[in-house]
Amino acid sequence: MTGGPLEGVRVVDASAGAVGPWAGSLLAQLGARVIKLESPQGDFIRNILPTQNGLATTYLSMNYGKLGLEVDMKSEAGKRAAHDLIAGGDVFIENFRPGVTERIGLGWAELSALNPRLVYASASGFGWSGPMVKIGATDPHIQAFSGSTSVNGRPGGPRQRVRWYGHFDVNTSLCIVQGVLAGLLERQRTGKGRLVRVTMVEAAMALQRVRIGEHLSGGAPRPMGTGITYLAPDRAYATLDSDIVVSATSQAQWRRLCEALGRAELADDPRFADNPARVENREALDSALAEVFATRSSGHWLRELAKARVPCAKPTCFDDFKHHVHYRDAGLVGPMETAHWGTLMAPGTPWQFARRPVSVAPPPAPGEHTEEILEHGWDSTGRSARAAQ
């Protein structure tokens, strides 16, 4: 890694799966030097399908920008190697079940005694107290337990979760990064490290705070397909050839939408006079708009609504990333050449910095830099014997 505001920060990432590893990768994308510490058995997510040249694409996508180290924490030599790195590091990340890190010599008490300046980030599914602390947690379990599934899906249909991309996992990762950055800022002032604890349940509750606040104030969040409870119109509508998603978040946008649809009279209809009225009369509103949208193609409406400055979009699929002019020209997704897996199509970093932008490295092979790290520690260059082959 080169450049970025965290250049010089050293991170040992001993986490597995998605929650911790993606937090480590985000710190790497901010410029930190991150070593992924694995046991010889390895991160379980290595074996999840699909794979690219023998390694799970999920593993690859969660570990960009890191150096790979494998050590056996059950051996004295392995424990000593890990402790030496952590003693010279700034941040440690783990997401084992409560009690595991203490058992293998990576607990907060032991590591903070070793390195009083260490920011120690610990992530758990259900926390450190209560009857569920020993239960393993993954994204779909947290979605169900946190109430998210109660508001997703079609009206009257079965409960659904947000599928395919670990939404609640990566939200927890973002909370870990925020906690780490806060810990590093505090350390500048006090000179002391900090234990940062993040739970998937609490991160999920924070993500849903608008819906939870709505419920606690007497509202009734419920499954609404592509719509939402508090705004209308805000949903997908069918055109002649595909759906488009349309929103009107202000009175000015609502009036411009009606004019663009050739139905200016709807803006003056008392049933649709303001957003509360439109929410109350949602069924009549959607019926009137759906009838108009169905008369022309998605391309026609996207052009007209863009001219009217009304928020709208045609749903894309991942294949579109390679071809859509905005994704291509803005560099949002691009190829990354690797030594082991050929070309990876990778999203860009979520941050752009004006001075000394971060250059993101490919993910390591499991344990790829073990020999070099054991010899040179934090001074390793990242040039592994495997890569040279």
C-alpha positions in Angstrom: 0.0 0.0 0.0 1.2 3.5 -0.7 -0.2 6.9 0.1 -3.4 7.6 2.1 -4.0 9.3 5.4 -3.3 6.1 7.4 0.2 5.6 5.9 2.5 4.4 8.7 -0.3 2.8 10.7 0.3 -0.9 11.3 -2.7 -3.4 11.6 -2.7 -7.0 12.5 -6.0 -8.5 11.3 -6.6 -11.9 12.9 -10.3 -11.9 12.0 -12.1 -14.3 9.7 -15.2 -14.3 7.4 -16.4 -10.9 6.3 -17.0 -8.6 9.2 -13.4 -8.3 10.5 -11.6 -8.9 7.2 -13.5 -6.2 5.3 -12.7 -3.7 8.1 -9.0 -4.6 7.7 -9.2 -4.1 4.0 -10.8 -0.7 4.4 -8.0 0.4 6.7 -5.6 -0.8 4.0 -7.5 1.2 1.4 -6.9 4.2 3.7 -3.2 3.6 3.5 -2.5 1.4 6.6 -0.1 -1.6 6.4 -2.3 -4.6 7.2 -1.1 -8.2 7.9 -3.8 -10.9 7.7 -2.9 -13.4 10.5 -4.4 -16.8 9.9 -3.9 -20.2 11.5 -2.7 -23.1 9.3 -6.4 -24.2 9.0 -7.1 -20.8 7.5 -10.0 -18.5 7.3 -13.2 -20.6 6.7 -14.3 -18.3 4.0 -11.6 -19.6 1.7 -13.8 -22.5 0.8 -17.0 -20.6 0.0 -18.2 -20.8 -3.6 -17.6 -19.5 -6.2 -13.8 -19.6 -6.6 -11.4 -18.1 -9.1 -8.3 -20.2 -9.7 -8.9 -22.2 -6.5 -9.7 -19.5 -4.0 -13.1 -18.1 -3.0 -13.9 -14.8 -4.6 -15.4 -13.8 -1.2 -12.0 -14.3 0.4 -10.3 -12.3 -2.3 -12.8 -9.4 -2.2 -12.5 -9.1 1.6 -8.7 -9.0 1.8 -7.5 -6.5 -0.8 -4.4 -4.6 0.2 -3.0 -7.0 2.9 0.0 -9.2 3.5 -0.7 -12.8 4.3 0.8 -14.6 7.3 0.1 -18.1 8.6 1.3 -19.0 12.1 0.2 -21.7 14.6 -0.9 -19.9 17.8 -0.8 -23.2 19.6 3.0 -23.3 19.3 5.3 -21.1 21.3 7.1 -20.0 18.1 3.8 -19.0 16.5 2.6 -17.1 19.5 5.9 -15.3 19.9 5.9 -14.3 16.2 2.3 -12.9 16.5 3.2 -11.1 19.8 6.3 -9.5 18.2 4.2 -8.1 15.4 1.5 -6.8 17.7 4.1 -5.3 20.0 5.2 -3.1 17.1 1.7 -2.5 15.7 -1.0 0.0 16.2 -4.3 -1.9 15.7 -5.4 -5.4 16.3 -8.7 -6.8 14.8 -10.5 -10.0 15.8 -14.0 -11.4 15.6 -13.8 -14.7 17.4 -16.5 -15.9 19.7 -16.1 -14.4 23.2 -13.4 -16.2 25.2 -11.4 -17.6 22.2 -8.8 -14.9 22.0 -8.0 -15.2 25.7 -7.5 -19.0 25.2 -5.1 -18.6 22.3 -3.1 -15.7 23.7 -4.6 -12.8 21.8 -6.9 -11.3 24.4 -7.2 -7.7 25.2 -5.6 -7.9 28.7 -2.5 -9.8 27.4 -2.0 -7.7 24.2 -2.6 -4.3 25.9 0.0 -5.3 28.6 2.4 -6.1 25.7 1.6 -2.9 23.8 -0.2 -0.2 25.9 -0.7 1.9 22.8 -2.7 -0.8 21.0 -6.1 0.0 19.6 -7.9 -3.4 19.9 -11.0 -3.9 17.9 -13.2 -6.8 18.9 -16.4 -7.8 16.9 -19.1 -10.1 18.1 -22.4 -11.2 16.8 -24.5 -10.8 20.0 -22.1 -9.1 22.4 -20.3 -10.2 25.6 -23.2 -10.6 28.1 -26.6 -12.2 27.9 -27.8 -15.7 27.0 -26.8 -15.6 23.3 -23.1 -14.6 23.6 -21.8 -18.1 22.6 -24.0 -18.4 19.5 -22.3 -17.9 16.2 -23.7 -15.1 14.0 -23.7 -14.5 10.3 -25.5 -11.9 8.2 -28.8 -13.7 7.6 -29.1 -14.6 11.3 -28.6 -11.0 12.4 -31.1 -9.8 9.8 -33.7 -12.1 11.2 -32.9 -11.3 14.9 -32.7 -7.6 14.4 -36.1 -7.3 12.8 -34.9 -6.4 9.3 -36.8 -9.3 7.7 -40.1 -8.0 9.1 -40.0 -5.0 6.8 -38.6 -6.6 3.6 -40.6 -8.3 0.8 -43.9 -7.8 -0.9 -47.0 -6.8 1.0 -48.7 -10.0 2.4 -45.8 -12.2 1.3 -43.2 -14.2 3.3 -40.5 -12.4 5.2 -37.4 -11.7 3.2 -33.8 -10.8 3.9 -31.5 -8.6 1.9 -29.8 -11.3 0.0 -26.5 -12.0 -1.7 -24.0 -9.3 -0.5 -23.6 -9.4 3.3 -25.3 -6.1 3.9 -25.2 -6.3 7.6 -21.8 -7.9 7.7 -20.2 -4.9 5.8 -22.2 -2.4 7.9 -20.5 -3.9 11.0 -17.2 -3.6 9.2 -17.8 0.1 8.8 -18.6 0.5 12.5 -15.3 -1.3 13.3 -13.3 1.1 11.1 -15.0 4.1 12.7 -14.2 2.8 16.2 -10.6 2.2 15.2 -10.2 5.7 13.8 -11.7 7.1 17.0 -9.3 5.0 19.0 -6.3 6.3 17.0 -7.4 9.9 17.4 -7.8 9.4 21.2 -4.3 7.8 21.4 -2.8 10.9 19.8 -4.2 12.9 22.8 -3.6 10.4 25.6 -0.8 8.1 24.4 -2.9 5.1 25.4 -4.6 2.5 23.4 -8.3 1.5 23.7 -10.5 -1.6 23.5 -13.2 -1.0 20.9 -16.1 -3.5 20.9 -18.6 -3.7 18.1 -21.6 -6.1 17.9 -23.4 -7.1 14.7 -26.7 -6.6 16.5 -26.0 -3.1 17.6 -24.6 -2.2 14.2 -27.9 -3.6 12.7 -30.0 -1.6 15.1 -28.0 1.6 14.1 -28.6 0.8 10.5 -32.3 0.6 11.0 -32.7 3.5 13.4 -35.2 5.3 11.1 -37.5 2.3 11.0 -37.1 1.7 14.7 -37.9 5.3 15.5 -40.9 5.1 13.2 -42.2 2.1 15.1 -41.6 3.5 18.6 -43.4 6.7 17.7 -46.6 4.7 16.7 -45.9 4.0 13.1 -46.2 0.6 11.5 -43.2 -0.3 9.2 -44.2 -3.2 7.0 -43.2 -5.0 3.8 -44.0 -2.7 0.8 -42.1 -4.2 -2.1 -40.0 -1.4 -3.6 -41.9 1.3 -1.7 -41.2 2.9 1.7 -43.6 4.0 4.4 -42.8 7.7 4.7 -42.5 9.0 1.1 -44.6 8.8 -2.0 -43.9 8.4 -4.8 -40.7 6.4 -4.1 -40.7 3.0 -5.8 -40.2 1.1 -9.0 -42.7 1.5 -11.9 -43.0 -0.7 -14.9 -42.4 0.8 -18.3 -42.8 -0.8 -21.8 -39.5 -2.6 -21.5 -38.3 -2.6 -17.9 -38.7 -1.1 -14.5 -37.4 2.3 -13.4 -37.1 3.6 -9.9 -38.5 7.1 -9.3 -38.6 9.4 -6.2 -40.0 12.8 -5.5 -38.5 14.0 -2.3 -39.8 17.6 -2.4 -42.8 19.5 -3.6 -40.8 21.0 -6.4 -39.7 17.5 -7.6 -43.3 16.3 -7.3 -44.6 19.2 -9.5 -41.8 18.7 -12.1 -42.5 14.9 -12.2 -46.2 15.6 -13.0 -45.2 18.0 -15.7 -42.7 15.6 -17.2 -45.4 12.8 -17.3 -47.8 15.1 -19.0 -50.1 15.0 -16.0 -49.6 18.5 -14.5 -53.1 18.3 -13.0 -52.0 15.6 -10.5 -49.9 18.2 -8.7 -53.0 20.2 -7.9 -55.1 17.2 -6.9 -56.0 17.6 -3.2 -55.3 13.9 -2.7 -51.7 14.5 -3.7 -51.3 18.1 -2.3 -48.3 17.2 -0.2 -46.3 14.2 0.9 -48.5 13.3 3.9 -51.5 13.3 1.5 -49.7 11.3 -1.1 -48.7 8.7 1.6 -52.3 8.5 2.7 -53.6 8.1 -0.8 -50.7 5.9 -2.0 -52.8 3.4 -3.8 -54.6 6.0 -6.0 -51.3 7.8 -6.6 -49.4 4.6 -7.7 -52.3 3.6 -9.9 -52.3 7.0 -11.7 -48.5 7.0 -12.2 -48.2 3.4 -13.2 -50.7 3.9 -16.0 -48.5 6.7 -17.5 -45.2 5.0 -17.0 -46.5 1.9 -18.8 -47.1 3.9 -22.0 -43.4 4.6 -23.0 -40.0 2.9 -22.7 -37.6 3.2 -19.8 -35.2 5.2 -22.0 -37.8 7.8 -22.8 -38.8 8.3 -19.1 -35.2 8.4 -17.9 -34.4 11.2 -20.4 -37.5 13.1 -19.5 -37.1 12.8 -15.8 -33.4 13.7 -16.0 -34.3 16.9 -17.9 -36.9 17.6 -15.2 -34.3 17.0 -12.4 -36.4 14.2 -10.8 -34.4 11.4 -9.1 -34.7 8.3 -11.3 -32.6 5.2 -12.3 -33.0 2.0 -14.3 -32.0 -1.0 -12.1 -28.7 -2.4 -13.3 -27.1 -5.8 -12.9 -23.5 -6.6 -12.3 -22.9 -7.2 -16.0 -23.7 -3.6 -16.6 -20.6 -2.5 -14.5 -18.3 -3.4 -17.4 -20.3 -1.5 -20.0 -22.2 1.4 -18.4 -20.6 4.7 -19.4 -20.7 6.1 -15.9 -19.2 3.1 -14.2 -16.4 3.0 -16.8 -15.6 6.7 -17.1 -15.7 7.3 -13.3 -13.5 4.3 -12.6 -16.0 2.8 -10.2 -15.1 -0.8 -11.3 -12.0 -1.9 -13.0 -9.6 -4.8 -13.7 -6.8 -5.6 -11.2 -4.0 -7.9 -12.4 -2.8 -10.5 -9.8 0.0 -13.0 -9.7 -2.2 -15.9 -8.7 -5.7 -15.5 -10.0 -5.4 -13.6 -13.2 -7.6 -10.5 -13.7 -9.9 -9.6 -10.8 -12.8 -7.1 -11.5 -12.7 -4.9 -8.4 -14.7 -1.9 -7.2 -12.7 1.2 -6.5 -12.0 2.5 -3.0 -14.9 4.3 -1.3 -12.7 7.3 -0.7 -10.8 9.6 -3.0 -8.0 11.8 -1.7 -6.7 14.9 -3.5 -3.1 14.5 -2.4 -1.1 11.2 -2.6 -4.1 9.0 -3.4 -4.0 5.4 -2.1 -2.7 2.7 -4.4 -4.5 -0.5 -3.5 -2.7 -3.9 -3.8 -4.3 -7.2 -4.7 -5.3 -9.6 -2.0 -2.6 -12.1 -0.8 -2.7 -15.8 -1.2 -3.3 -17.4 2.2 0.0 -17.1 4.1 1.7 -15.7 1.0 4.2 -13.5 2.9 4.8 -15.7 6.0 8.5 -16.4 5.3 9.3 -12.7 4.7 7.2 -11.4 7.6 8.8 -13.9 10.0 12.2 -12.7 8.9 11.6 -8.9 8.5 8.5 -8.2 10.5 6.9 -4.8 9.7 9.8 -4.0 7.3 8.6 -6.7 4.8 8.3 -5.5 1.3 5.4 -7.8 0.3 7.5 -9.6 -2.3 6.8 -13.2 -1.5 8.6 -16.3 -2.9 5.2 -17.4 -4.3 4.7 -14.2 -6.2 8.3 -14.4 -7.6 7.4 -17.9 -9.0 
